[in-house]
Amino acid sequence: MVNAVYGFANTLLRVVSDHRPTHWAIAFDYPAPTFRHEEYADYKAQRPATPEELKGQIARVHQLVDALGMPSFEVRGYEADDIIATLVREARENGLRVVIVSADKDLLQLVGDDVVMYDTMRGKVFGPEETIEKFGVEPRQVRDLLALMGDSSDNVPGATGVGPKTAV
């Protein structure tokens, strides 16, 4: 099976073709527990293991990125989100405008006047206004919102009795 490789390649080539970035980087999750797992043993505990067939495709995605000469990052103990946040901080410090290509809602906390997130699955760009529209809070408050109401995708329970409306 090569569905993951095909989908990744199509998305990558479409973004490069349509948007012609001057700089880019790709971040990968490291295939081992992160510091979050050490601090909270149940972090992402409900997620099934990565299917073996997908693991082989991930290796092929790495090969594709290498063949295209694209810089990629993978750091033991950290998720791709952490790497992206670091790269965004460095880009901001250097006066660059950033487009994060992802559908991960956690990354909306990075959005600002100089950073947007492009969700290729939905064909939607999220800036500060779209983040407020989606969550009811400013980007800088997204992590607090998710912590208060909980985040089932990461198996984070949230505060007892606090749902989305109360968290906002």
C-alpha positions as CSV (number, residue, x, y, z in Angstrom):
1,M,0.0,0.0,0.0
2,V,1.2,3.5,-0.8
3,N,-2.0,5.6,-0.1
4,A,-0.3,7.6,2.6
5,V,2.7,8.4,0.5
6,Y,0.5,9.3,-2.5
7,G,-1.7,11.5,-0.4
8,F,1.3,13.2,1.2
9,A,3.0,13.7,-2.1
10,N,-0.1,15.2,-3.7
11,T,-0.7,17.6,-0.9
12,L,3.0,18.6,-0.7
13,L,3.3,19.2,-4.4
14,R,-0.1,21.1,-4.5
15,V,1.0,23.4,-1.7
16,V,4.4,24.1,-3.4
17,S,2.7,24.6,-6.8
18,D,-0.2,26.8,-5.6
19,H,1.6,28.9,-3.0
20,R,5.3,28.8,-4.1
21,P,6.8,29.1,-0.6
22,T,10.3,30.6,-0.4
23,H,11.2,28.6,2.7
24,W,9.7,25.4,4.1
25,A,10.3,22.7,6.6
26,I,8.6,19.5,7.4
27,A,8.2,18.2,11.0
28,F,7.7,14.5,11.9
29,D,6.6,12.9,15.1
30,Y,9.4,10.8,16.6
31,P,8.3,7.2,16.9
32,A,8.8,7.0,20.7
33,P,7.1,8.4,23.8
34,T,7.5,12.2,24.4
35,F,8.0,14.2,27.5
36,R,4.2,14.5,27.7
37,H,3.9,10.7,28.1
38,E,6.4,10.9,30.9
39,E,4.4,13.6,32.7
40,Y,1.0,12.1,32.0
41,A,1.0,8.3,31.5
42,D,-2.5,8.3,29.9
43,Y,-1.5,10.9,27.2
44,K,-2.9,9.6,23.9
45,A,-3.5,6.2,25.7
46,Q,-6.8,5.6,23.8
47,R,-5.2,5.8,20.4
48,P,-4.6,2.5,18.6
49,A,-1.0,1.5,17.7
50,T,0.1,2.7,14.2
51,P,-0.6,-0.1,11.8
52,E,2.5,-1.9,10.4
53,E,1.5,-1.1,6.8
54,L,1.4,2.7,7.7
55,K,4.8,2.5,9.4
56,G,6.4,1.4,6.1
57,Q,4.7,4.2,4.3
58,I,6.1,6.8,6.8
59,A,9.6,5.6,6.0
60,R,8.7,6.2,2.3
61,V,7.4,9.7,3.1
62,H,10.8,10.4,4.7
63,Q,12.6,9.1,1.6
64,L,10.4,11.4,-0.6
65,V,11.1,14.4,1.5
66,D,14.8,13.6,1.4
67,A,14.7,13.1,-2.4
68,L,13.0,16.5,-2.9
69,G,15.8,18.1,-0.8
70,M,13.3,19.5,1.7
71,P,14.5,20.2,5.2
72,S,12.8,17.9,7.8
73,F,12.9,17.7,11.5
74,E,12.3,14.9,13.9
75,V,13.4,15.1,17.6
76,R,13.3,12.4,20.2
77,G,11.0,13.2,23.0
78,Y,9.0,15.8,21.1
79,E,6.0,15.8,18.8
80,A,5.9,17.5,15.4
81,D,3.8,20.2,17.0
82,D,6.6,21.1,19.3
83,I,9.0,21.4,16.3
84,I,6.5,23.5,14.4
85,A,6.1,25.9,17.4
86,T,9.9,26.3,17.6
87,L,10.2,26.9,13.9
88,V,7.3,29.5,14.0
89,R,9.0,31.3,16.9
90,E,12.3,31.4,15.0
91,A,10.5,32.6,11.8
92,R,8.8,35.4,13.7
93,E,12.1,36.5,15.3
94,N,13.4,36.8,11.7
95,G,10.4,38.7,10.4
96,L,9.0,36.0,8.2
97,R,5.4,35.4,7.5
98,V,4.4,31.7,8.2
99,V,1.9,29.4,6.8
100,I,1.5,26.2,8.8
101,V,0.1,23.4,6.7
102,S,-1.9,21.2,9.0
103,A,-5.4,20.2,10.2
104,D,-4.2,20.0,13.9
105,K,-6.4,22.2,16.0
106,D,-3.6,22.4,18.7
107,L,-1.5,24.5,16.2
108,L,-4.2,27.2,16.1
109,Q,-2.6,28.6,19.3
110,L,0.3,29.8,17.0
111,V,-1.8,31.8,14.7
112,G,-1.4,35.6,14.6
113,D,-1.0,38.5,12.3
114,D,2.2,36.9,10.8
115,V,1.1,33.3,11.1
116,V,-1.8,31.4,9.5
117,M,-2.7,27.8,9.3
118,Y,-3.8,26.2,6.1
119,D,-6.0,23.1,6.4
120,T,-5.6,21.4,3.1
121,M,-8.3,18.8,3.9
122,R,-10.9,21.5,4.2
123,G,-9.3,24.1,1.9
124,K,-9.5,26.7,4.7
125,V,-7.0,29.2,6.0
126,F,-7.2,30.0,9.7
127,G,-6.1,33.4,10.9
128,P,-6.9,35.1,14.2
129,E,-10.5,35.8,13.2
130,E,-11.2,32.2,12.0
131,T,-9.7,30.9,15.2
132,I,-12.0,33.1,17.3
133,E,-14.9,32.0,15.1
134,K,-14.1,28.3,15.5
135,F,-13.3,28.3,19.3
136,G,-14.7,31.5,20.7
137,V,-11.3,32.5,22.0
138,E,-8.2,34.2,20.6
139,P,-5.3,32.0,19.4
140,R,-3.3,32.7,22.5
141,Q,-6.1,31.2,24.6
142,V,-6.6,28.0,22.6
143,R,-4.3,25.9,24.8
144,D,-6.1,27.1,28.0
145,L,-9.5,26.3,26.3
146,L,-8.4,22.8,25.4
147,A,-6.9,22.2,28.9
148,L,-10.1,23.3,30.6
149,M,-12.6,21.5,28.4
150,G,-10.4,18.5,27.8
151,D,-9.2,17.1,24.5
152,S,-10.4,13.6,23.6
153,S,-7.9,13.2,20.8
154,D,-5.0,13.5,23.2
155,N,-6.9,11.8,26.1
156,V,-6.7,14.9,28.2
157,P,-9.7,14.9,30.6
158,G,-10.0,18.6,31.3
159,A,-11.5,20.2,34.4
160,T,-14.4,18.4,36.0
161,G,-17.7,19.8,34.9
162,V,-16.2,22.2,32.4
163,G,-17.4,21.8,28.8
164,P,-16.8,24.0,25.8
165,K,-19.2,26.8,26.7
166,T,-17.9,27.1,30.3
167,A,-14.3,26.9,29.1
168,V,-14.8,29.8,26.7
